[in-house]
Each structure stands twice: as C-alpha cells, then as structure tokens.
Amino acid sequence: MSFSAVKTLLPTRRHSLQEAASWFRALGDETRLKIVECVMESEQCVCDLTELLSTKQSLLSFHLKTLKDAGILNDRRDGRWVYYSLNPDAFTFLEQFLGTLKERSRKPEGVRKCCD
C-alpha cells in the first residue's frame, strides 16, 4: 500500500502516522494494557490503580504519563488526586485504522510482481 493510500485511511482530524505509531508503542506494554483495562469501565484515581495493579506509584506514574502523552488517557485533577479515563477519540481512530487495514487485506487492489 502506498503512503498516499495510507493517508486516506486517516479520519478528518488527520492524525499522523507518527501518532498512530506512538499509540501502538504505548499499548505494546503489558502493564499499560492492564491500566487501560482498569479504566475501561470508569475513571480511576492513581491510588486505586496502585492498589489494583499492586505496583509502586512511581512506576505507575511512568506508565500513566506514557499513555497520557500518547493521547490514550485523559486526566482530571480533583484536589490533590488525579483521575484517569480513556480518550475515546484515540480508540475511534485506532478502530477505523485497523478496520480499514482489515478490509483492504481481504481485497487486495492488485498483485504487483517485483521479481521476474
């Protein structure tokens, strides 16, 4: 698939492929996937996540920052506590991106011979 064809996969907001790569990198860690799983149902406070994941707050903060910097999590401060929730826009884009890849993999546009 050419670069211009990949660009057409992107939704109106025109997320760059670099952003998509950053999301995949952020989601490519088991601890970060566990965090995403914890916040799927409702937002979670850092203290709750520390307990749920049985981890130290400093390590958890690193993973939360990675997910937030990638745009996967939103945060909300309430007094001295920070609450995290999923960013639905990121997952909407990933769903569209992967859906398009899946569809195109089933219907290749043509076969290109490279070695004759």
DSSP file (Angstrom, degrees, kcal/mol; ACC not computed):
  #  RESIDUE AA STRUCTURE BP1 BP2  ACC     N-H-->O    O-->H-N    N-H-->O    O-->H-N    TCO  KAPPA ALPHA  PHI   PSI    X-CA   Y-CA   Z-CA
    1    1 A M              0   0    0      0, 0.0     2,-0.0     0, 0.0     5,-0.0   0.000 360.0 360.0 360.0 133.9    0.0    0.0    0.0
    2    2 A S     >  -     0   0    0      1,-0.1     4,-2.0     4,-0.0     5,-0.2  -0.299 360.0-111.4 -76.9 163.3    1.4    3.4   -0.9
    3    3 A F  H  > S+     0   0    0      1,-0.2     4,-2.3     2,-0.2     5,-0.2   0.896 119.4  53.6 -60.8 -40.8    1.9    6.2    1.5
    4    4 A S  H  > S+     0   0    0      1,-0.2     4,-1.1     2,-0.2    -1,-0.2   0.870 107.7  51.0 -64.6 -34.5   -0.9    8.2   -0.2
    5    5 A A  H  4 S+     0   0    0      1,-0.2     4,-0.4     2,-0.2     3,-0.3   0.892 109.6  50.2 -67.6 -38.9   -3.2    5.3    0.2
    6    6 A V  H >< S+     0   0    0     -4,-2.0     3,-1.5     1,-0.2     4,-0.5   0.889 104.8  58.2 -65.4 -38.3   -2.4    5.1    3.9
    7    7 A K  H >< S+     0   0    0     -4,-2.3     3,-1.1     1,-0.3    -1,-0.2   0.823  98.6  59.7 -61.4 -30.5   -3.0    8.8    4.3
    8    8 A T  T 3< S+     0   0    0     -4,-1.1    -1,-0.3    -3,-0.3    -2,-0.2   0.663  93.6  66.9 -73.4 -13.9   -6.6    8.2    3.1
    9    9 A L  T <  S+     0   0    0     -3,-1.5    -1,-0.2    -4,-0.4    -2,-0.2   0.730  81.6  97.6 -73.1 -21.4   -7.1    5.9    6.0
   10   10 A L  S <  S-     0   0    0     -3,-1.1     6,-0.0    -4,-0.5     7,-0.0  -0.437  76.2-121.3 -77.1 139.8   -6.9    8.7    8.4
   11   11 A P    >   -     0   0    0      0, 0.0     3,-2.7     0, 0.0     4,-0.2  -0.030  42.1 -79.2 -71.2-179.4  -10.0   10.4    9.7
   12   12 A T  T 3  S+     0   0    0      1,-0.3    -2,-0.1     2,-0.1     0, 0.0   0.803 126.9  64.3 -53.0 -36.6  -11.0   14.0    9.3
   13   13 A R  T 3  S-     0   0    0      1,-0.1    -1,-0.3     2,-0.0    -3,-0.0   0.619 101.7-135.9 -66.7 -10.2   -8.7   15.1   12.2
   14   14 A R    <   -     0   0    0     -3,-2.7    -2,-0.1     1,-0.1     2,-0.1   0.919  23.3-164.5  55.8  51.6   -5.8   13.9   10.0
   15   15 A H        -     0   0    0     -4,-0.2    -1,-0.1     1,-0.1     2,-0.1  -0.416  20.8-120.6 -60.4 140.1   -3.9   12.1   12.7
   16   16 A S     >  -     0   0    0      1,-0.1     4,-1.7    -2,-0.1     3,-0.3  -0.420  14.4-115.6 -81.3 160.9   -0.4   11.4   11.5
   17   17 A L  H  > S+     0   0    0      1,-0.2     4,-2.6     2,-0.2     5,-0.2   0.802 117.0  63.0 -64.2 -27.7    1.1    8.0   11.2
   18   18 A Q  H  > S+     0   0    0      2,-0.2     4,-2.2     1,-0.2    -1,-0.2   0.904 102.2  49.4 -62.8 -40.3    3.6    9.1   13.8
   19   19 A E  H  > S+     0   0    0     -3,-0.3     4,-2.1     2,-0.2    -2,-0.2   0.917 110.4  49.7 -64.8 -42.6    0.7    9.5   16.3
   20   20 A A  H  X S+     0   0    0     -4,-1.7     4,-2.4     1,-0.2    -2,-0.2   0.920 110.5  50.5 -61.6 -42.8   -0.6    6.0   15.4
   21   21 A A  H  X S+     0   0    0     -4,-2.6     4,-2.4     1,-0.2    -1,-0.2   0.887 108.6  52.2 -62.1 -38.5    2.8    4.6   15.9
   22   22 A S  H  X S+     0   0    0     -4,-2.2     4,-2.4     2,-0.2    -1,-0.2   0.877 108.8  50.7 -66.6 -36.1    3.0    6.3   19.3
   23   23 A W  H  X S+     0   0    0     -4,-2.1     4,-2.3     2,-0.2    -2,-0.2   0.926 110.9  47.9 -65.8 -44.0   -0.3    4.7   20.3
   24   24 A F  H  X S+     0   0    0     -4,-2.4     4,-0.6     2,-0.2    -2,-0.2   0.899 112.3  49.5 -64.4 -39.1    0.8    1.3   19.3
   25   25 A R  H >< S+     0   0    0     -4,-2.4     3,-0.9     1,-0.2    -2,-0.2   0.930 111.6  49.0 -63.2 -44.3    4.1    1.7   21.2
   26   26 A A  H 3< S+     0   0    0     -4,-2.4     3,-0.5     1,-0.3    -2,-0.2   0.873 114.2  45.3 -63.9 -36.4    2.2    2.9   24.3
   27   27 A L  H 3< S+     0   0    0     -4,-2.3    -1,-0.3     1,-0.2    -2,-0.2   0.521  92.7  84.9 -83.7  -5.0   -0.2   -0.1   24.1
   28   28 A G  S << S+     0   0    0     -3,-0.9     2,-0.4    -4,-0.6    -1,-0.2   0.105  73.9  84.2 -86.1  24.0    2.7   -2.5   23.5
   29   29 A D  S  > S-     0   0    0     -3,-0.5     4,-2.2     1,-0.1     5,-0.2  -0.992  72.8-140.1-129.0 133.4    3.4   -3.0   27.2
   30   30 A E  H  > S+     0   0    0     -2,-0.4     4,-2.0     1,-0.2     5,-0.1   0.883 102.9  51.4 -61.3 -41.1    1.5   -5.4   29.4
   31   31 A T  H  > S+     0   0    0      1,-0.2     4,-1.9     2,-0.2    -1,-0.2   0.915 110.7  48.7 -63.2 -42.1    1.4   -3.0   32.4
   32   32 A R  H  > S+     0   0    0      1,-0.2     4,-2.4     2,-0.2    -1,-0.2   0.863 109.2  52.8 -67.5 -34.9   -0.1   -0.3   30.2
   33   33 A L  H  X S+     0   0    0     -4,-2.2     4,-2.4     2,-0.2    -1,-0.2   0.877 107.6  52.3 -65.6 -35.8   -2.6   -2.7   28.8
   34   34 A K  H  X S+     0   0    0     -4,-2.0     4,-2.1     2,-0.2    -2,-0.2   0.892 108.2  51.1 -65.1 -38.9   -3.6   -3.5   32.4
   35   35 A I  H  X S+     0   0    0     -4,-1.9     4,-1.8     2,-0.2    -2,-0.2   0.938 110.0  49.3 -62.2 -46.4   -4.1    0.2   33.1
   36   36 A V  H  X S+     0   0    0     -4,-2.4     4,-0.5     1,-0.2    -2,-0.2   0.911 110.2  51.5 -58.6 -42.7   -6.3    0.5   30.1
   37   37 A E  H >< S+     0   0    0     -4,-2.4     3,-0.7     1,-0.2     4,-0.4   0.884 108.1  52.5 -62.0 -38.7   -8.3   -2.5   31.2
   38   38 A C  H 3< S+     0   0    0     -4,-2.1     4,-0.5     1,-0.2     3,-0.3   0.838 113.2  42.6 -66.9 -33.6   -8.7   -0.9   34.7
   39   39 A V  H 3< S+     0   0    0     -4,-1.8    47,-0.6     1,-0.2    -1,-0.2   0.387  87.8  94.3 -96.9   4.9  -10.1    2.4   33.3
   40   40 A M  S << S+     0   0    0     -3,-0.7    -1,-0.2    -4,-0.5    -2,-0.1   0.911  92.5  36.5 -61.1 -43.1  -12.3    0.8   30.7
   41   41 A E  S    S-     0   0    0     -4,-0.4     2,-0.3    -3,-0.3    -1,-0.2   0.888 133.0 -18.2 -80.9 -40.6  -15.4    0.8   32.9
   42   42 A S  S    S-     0   0    0     -4,-0.5    -1,-0.3    42,-0.1    42,-0.1  -0.983  80.6 -74.5-161.2 162.7  -14.9    4.1   34.7
   43   43 A E        -     0   0    0     -2,-0.3     2,-0.4    -3,-0.1    42,-0.2  -0.286  47.6-150.9 -64.3 151.7  -12.2    6.6   35.6
   44   44 A Q  E     -A   84   0A   0     40,-2.3    40,-3.0    -5,-0.0     2,-0.2  -0.961   9.1-128.0-129.6 143.1   -9.7    5.6   38.2
   45   45 A C  E  >  -A   83   0A   0     -2,-0.4     4,-2.4    38,-0.2     3,-0.3  -0.548  29.4-115.8 -81.8 152.2   -7.7    7.5   40.8
   46   46 A V  H  > S+     0   0    0     36,-1.5     4,-2.6     1,-0.2     5,-0.2   0.895 117.0  55.2 -55.5 -41.3   -3.9    6.9   40.9
   47   47 A C  H  > S+     0   0    0      1,-0.2     4,-1.6     2,-0.2    -1,-0.2   0.890 108.8  47.3 -62.8 -37.8   -4.3    5.5   44.4
   48   48 A D  H  > S+     0   0    0     -3,-0.3     4,-3.0     2,-0.2    -1,-0.2   0.910 111.7  49.9 -68.2 -41.9   -6.9    3.0   43.2
   49   49 A L  H  X S+     0   0    0     -4,-2.4     4,-2.5     2,-0.2    -2,-0.2   0.889 106.8  55.6 -63.6 -39.0   -4.7    1.9   40.2
   50   50 A T  H  X>S+     0   0    0     -4,-2.6     5,-1.7    -5,-0.2     4,-0.5   0.917 113.7  41.2 -58.3 -43.7   -1.7    1.5   42.5
   51   51 A E  H ><5S+     0   0    0     -4,-1.6     3,-0.7     2,-0.2    -2,-0.2   0.929 114.3  50.7 -70.6 -46.4   -3.8   -1.0   44.6
   52   52 A L  H 3<5S+     0   0    0     -4,-3.0    -2,-0.2     1,-0.2    -1,-0.2   0.865 119.6  36.4 -60.4 -37.4   -5.4   -2.7   41.7
   53   53 A L  H 3<5S-     0   0    0     -4,-2.5    -1,-0.2    -5,-0.2    -2,-0.2   0.447 100.8-132.3 -97.5  -1.0   -2.1   -3.3   39.9
   54   54 A S  T <<5 +     0   0    0     -3,-0.7     2,-0.3    -4,-0.5    -3,-0.2   0.937  62.4 128.2  48.1  55.7   -0.1   -4.0   43.1
   55   55 A T      < -     0   0    0     -5,-1.7    -1,-0.2    -6,-0.2     2,-0.2  -0.880  65.1 -92.2-135.4 165.6    2.7   -1.6   42.0
   56   56 A K     >  -     0   0    0     -2,-0.3     4,-2.3     1,-0.1     3,-0.2  -0.518  32.8-124.1 -78.5 148.0    4.6    1.4   43.3
   57   57 A Q  H  > S+     0   0    0      1,-0.2     4,-2.8     2,-0.2     5,-0.2   0.846 108.8  57.5 -62.6 -35.0    3.2    4.8   42.5
   58   58 A S  H  > S+     0   0    0      2,-0.2     4,-1.4     1,-0.2    -1,-0.2   0.917 110.5  42.5 -64.3 -42.1    6.5    5.9   40.8
   59   59 A L  H  > S+     0   0    0      2,-0.2     4,-1.8     1,-0.2    -2,-0.2   0.904 114.7  51.1 -69.0 -41.1    6.4    3.1   38.3
   60   60 A L  H  X S+     0   0    0     -4,-2.3     4,-2.8     1,-0.2     5,-0.2   0.904 106.0  55.6 -62.0 -41.6    2.7    3.6   37.7
   61   61 A S  H  X S+     0   0    0     -4,-2.8     4,-2.4     1,-0.2    -1,-0.2   0.878 104.9  53.4 -59.5 -39.1    3.2    7.3   37.1
   62   62 A F  H  X S+     0   0    0     -4,-1.4     4,-2.0     2,-0.2    -1,-0.2   0.940 112.3  43.7 -60.5 -47.6    5.7    6.5   34.4
   63   63 A H  H  X S+     0   0    0     -4,-1.8     4,-2.2     2,-0.2    -2,-0.2   0.891 113.0  51.5 -67.8 -39.7    3.2    4.3   32.6
   64   64 A L  H  X S+     0   0    0     -4,-2.8     4,-2.6     1,-0.2    -1,-0.2   0.902 109.4  50.8 -63.0 -40.7    0.4    6.7   33.1
   65   65 A K  H  X S+     0   0    0     -4,-2.4     4,-3.2    -5,-0.2     5,-0.2   0.909 108.8  51.7 -63.3 -42.0    2.5    9.5   31.6
   66   66 A T  H  X S+     0   0    0     -4,-2.0     4,-1.6     2,-0.2    -2,-0.2   0.929 113.3  44.0 -59.7 -46.6    3.3    7.3   28.6
   67   67 A L  H  <>S+     0   0    0     -4,-2.2     5,-2.3     2,-0.2     6,-1.1   0.882 116.1  47.3 -67.3 -38.8   -0.4    6.6   28.0
   68   68 A K  H ><5S+     0   0    0     -4,-2.6     3,-1.3     4,-0.2    -2,-0.2   0.925 110.5  51.3 -68.6 -45.0   -1.4   10.3   28.5
   69   69 A D  H 3<5S+     0   0    0     -4,-3.2    -1,-0.2     1,-0.3    -2,-0.2   0.828 108.6  52.9 -61.3 -32.0    1.4   11.6   26.3
   70   70 A A  T 3<5S-     0   0    0     -4,-1.6    -1,-0.3    -5,-0.2    -2,-0.2   0.588 117.5-115.8 -78.7 -10.3    0.3    9.2   23.5
   71   71 A G  T < 5S+     0   0    0     -3,-1.3    19,-0.3    -4,-0.4    -3,-0.2   0.594  85.4 115.4  87.7  11.1   -3.3   10.6   23.9
   72   72 A I  S   <S+     0   0    0     -5,-2.3    15,-2.7    -6,-0.2     2,-0.4   0.822  72.6  43.7 -83.1 -32.5   -4.8    7.3   25.1
   73   73 A L  E     -B   86   0A   0     -6,-1.1     2,-0.3    13,-0.2    13,-0.2  -0.873  65.8-152.6-114.9 147.3   -5.7    8.6   28.5
   74   74 A N  E     -B   85   0A   0     11,-3.3    11,-2.2    -2,-0.4     2,-0.3  -0.832  17.0-152.0-103.9 152.4   -7.4   11.8   29.7
   75   75 A D  E     -B   84   0A   0     -2,-0.3     2,-0.4     9,-0.2     9,-0.2  -0.947  10.2-168.9-127.1 153.2   -6.7   13.1   33.2
   76   76 A R  E     -B   83   0A   0      7,-2.3     7,-3.1    -2,-0.3     2,-0.4  -0.985  14.5-142.9-141.0 125.0   -8.7   15.2   35.6
   77   77 A R  E     +B   82   0A   0     -2,-0.4     2,-0.4     5,-0.2     5,-0.2  -0.739  17.6 178.0 -91.5 134.7   -7.4   16.8   38.8
   78   78 A D  E >   -B   81   0A   0      3,-3.0     3,-1.8    -2,-0.4     2,-0.4  -0.862  66.5 -54.6-134.7  98.3   -9.7   16.9   41.8
   79   79 A G  T 3  S-     0   0    0     -2,-0.4    -1,-0.0     1,-0.3     0, 0.0  -0.556 121.1 -19.2  67.3-125.4   -7.9   18.5   44.7
   80   80 A R  T 3  S+     0   0    0     -2,-0.4     2,-0.3    -3,-0.1    -1,-0.3   0.441 123.3  87.0 -93.8   1.2   -4.7   16.5   45.3
   81   81 A W  E <   - B   0  78A   0     -3,-1.8    -3,-3.0   -35,-0.0     2,-0.5  -0.749  62.2-150.3-103.3 148.9   -5.9   13.5   43.3
   82   82 A V  E     - B   0  77A   0     -2,-0.3   -36,-1.5    -5,-0.2     2,-0.4  -0.972  10.1-158.5-117.4 131.1   -5.7   12.8   39.6
   83   83 A Y  E     -AB  45  76A   0     -7,-3.1    -7,-2.3    -2,-0.5     2,-0.4  -0.889   6.1-153.5-110.6 139.0   -8.3   10.6   37.9
   84   84 A Y  E     +AB  44  75A   0    -40,-3.0   -40,-2.3    -2,-0.4     2,-0.3  -0.884  16.6 168.7-116.1 143.4   -7.6    8.9   34.6
   85   85 A S  E     - B   0  74A   0    -11,-2.2   -11,-3.3    -2,-0.4     2,-0.1  -0.944  40.2 -87.2-143.4 164.1  -10.1    7.8   31.9
   86   86 A L  E     - B   0  73A   0    -47,-0.6   -13,-0.2    -2,-0.3   -14,-0.1  -0.444  31.9-129.4 -72.4 146.1   -9.9    6.5   28.3
   87   87 A N    >>  -     0   0    0    -15,-2.7     4,-1.2     1,-0.2     3,-0.8  -0.866  17.6-161.2 -92.5 105.4   -9.7    9.1   25.5
   88   88 A P  H 3> S+     0   0    0      0, 0.0     4,-2.3     0, 0.0     5,-0.2   0.799  84.8  64.1 -62.8 -28.3  -12.5    7.8   23.1
   89   89 A D  H 3> S+     0   0    0      1,-0.2     4,-2.3     2,-0.2     5,-0.2   0.897 100.3  52.0 -61.5 -39.8  -11.1    9.7   20.2
   90   90 A A  H <> S+     0   0    0     -3,-0.8     4,-2.3   -19,-0.3    -1,-0.2   0.916 112.7  44.3 -63.0 -42.7   -7.9    7.7   20.2
   91   91 A F  H  X S+     0   0    0     -4,-1.2     4,-2.3     2,-0.2    -1,-0.2   0.816 109.5  55.7 -75.6 -29.6   -9.8    4.4   20.2
   92   92 A T  H  X S+     0   0    0     -4,-2.3     4,-2.3     2,-0.2    -1,-0.2   0.938 110.7  45.8 -63.0 -46.3  -12.2    5.6   17.5
   93   93 A F  H  X S+     0   0    0     -4,-2.3     4,-3.1     2,-0.2    -2,-0.2   0.940 113.1  48.8 -62.0 -47.3   -9.2    6.4   15.3
   94   94 A L  H  X S+     0   0    0     -4,-2.3     4,-2.8     1,-0.2     5,-0.3   0.887 110.7  51.5 -61.7 -38.5   -7.5    3.0   16.0
   95   95 A E  H  X S+     0   0    0     -4,-2.3     4,-2.3     2,-0.2    -1,-0.2   0.926 113.6  43.9 -62.9 -44.8  -10.7    1.2   15.3
   96   96 A Q  H  X S+     0   0    0     -4,-2.3     4,-2.4     2,-0.2    -2,-0.2   0.927 114.6  50.0 -65.0 -45.3  -11.1    2.9   11.9
   97   97 A F  H  X S+     0   0    0     -4,-3.1     4,-2.0     1,-0.2    -2,-0.2   0.942 115.6  41.3 -59.9 -50.9   -7.4    2.5   11.1
   98   98 A L  H  X S+     0   0    0     -4,-2.8     4,-2.6     1,-0.2    -1,-0.2   0.865 112.9  54.9 -67.9 -36.1   -7.4   -1.3   11.9
   99   99 A G  H  X S+     0   0    0     -4,-2.3     4,-2.5    -5,-0.3    -1,-0.2   0.902 108.9  47.9 -62.6 -40.9  -10.8   -1.8   10.2
  100  100 A T  H  X S+     0   0    0     -4,-2.4     4,-2.6     2,-0.2     5,-0.2   0.908 111.9  49.4 -66.3 -41.9   -9.5   -0.3    7.0
  101  101 A L  H  X S+     0   0    0     -4,-2.0     4,-1.9    -5,-0.2    -2,-0.2   0.915 111.9  49.2 -62.1 -42.3   -6.4   -2.4    7.1
  102  102 A K  H  X S+     0   0    0     -4,-2.6     4,-1.1     2,-0.2    -2,-0.2   0.933 112.3  47.5 -62.3 -46.7   -8.6   -5.5    7.7
  103  103 A E  H >X S+     0   0    0     -4,-2.5     4,-1.1     1,-0.2     3,-0.5   0.919 113.4  47.3 -61.5 -45.3  -10.9   -4.6    4.8
  104  104 A R  H 3< S+     0   0    0     -4,-2.6    -1,-0.2     1,-0.2    -2,-0.2   0.798 105.3  59.5 -69.8 -27.5   -8.0   -4.0    2.4
  105  105 A S  H 3< S+     0   0    0     -4,-1.9    -1,-0.2     1,-0.2    -2,-0.2   0.796 106.4  48.8 -70.7 -25.4   -6.2   -7.1    3.4
  106  106 A R  H << S+     0   0    0     -4,-1.1    -1,-0.2    -3,-0.5    -2,-0.2   0.760 120.1  36.4 -81.5 -26.1   -9.3   -9.1    2.3
  107  107 A K  S  < S-     0   0    0     -4,-1.1    -1,-0.2     3,-0.0    -2,-0.1  -0.661  78.2-164.5-128.7  75.6   -9.5   -7.3   -1.1
  108  108 A P        -     0   0    0      0, 0.0     3,-0.1     0, 0.0    -3,-0.1  -0.363  19.9-135.3 -61.7 139.6   -6.0   -6.5   -2.4
  109  109 A E  S    S-     0   0    0      1,-0.2     2,-0.3    -5,-0.1    -5,-0.0   0.769  72.3 -35.1 -69.6 -25.5   -6.2   -3.9   -5.2
  110  110 A G        -     0   0    0      2,-0.0     2,-0.6     0, 0.0    -1,-0.2  -0.938  60.0 -98.3 176.2 163.5   -3.8   -5.8   -7.4
  111  111 A V        -     0   0    0     -2,-0.3     2,-0.6    -3,-0.1     0, 0.0  -0.881  30.5-159.2-103.1 127.5   -0.8   -8.0   -7.5
  112  112 A R        -     0   0    0     -2,-0.6     2,-0.5     2,-0.0    -2,-0.0  -0.922   8.9-145.3-108.4 120.6    2.5   -6.3   -8.2
  113  113 A K        +     0   0    0     -2,-0.6     3,-0.1     1,-0.2    -2,-0.0  -0.710  22.8 171.6 -85.1 129.9    5.3   -8.5   -9.5
  114  114 A C        +     0   0    0     -2,-0.5     2,-0.5     1,-0.2    -1,-0.2   0.627  66.1  46.5-111.1 -18.5    8.6   -7.4   -8.2
  115  115 A C              0   0    0      1,-0.1    -1,-0.2     0, 0.0     0, 0.0  -0.921 360.0 360.0-130.5 108.5   10.8  -10.3   -9.4
  116  116 A D              0   0    0     -2,-0.5    -1,-0.1    -3,-0.1    -3,-0.0   0.412 360.0 360.0-109.1 360.0   10.5  -11.6  -12.9
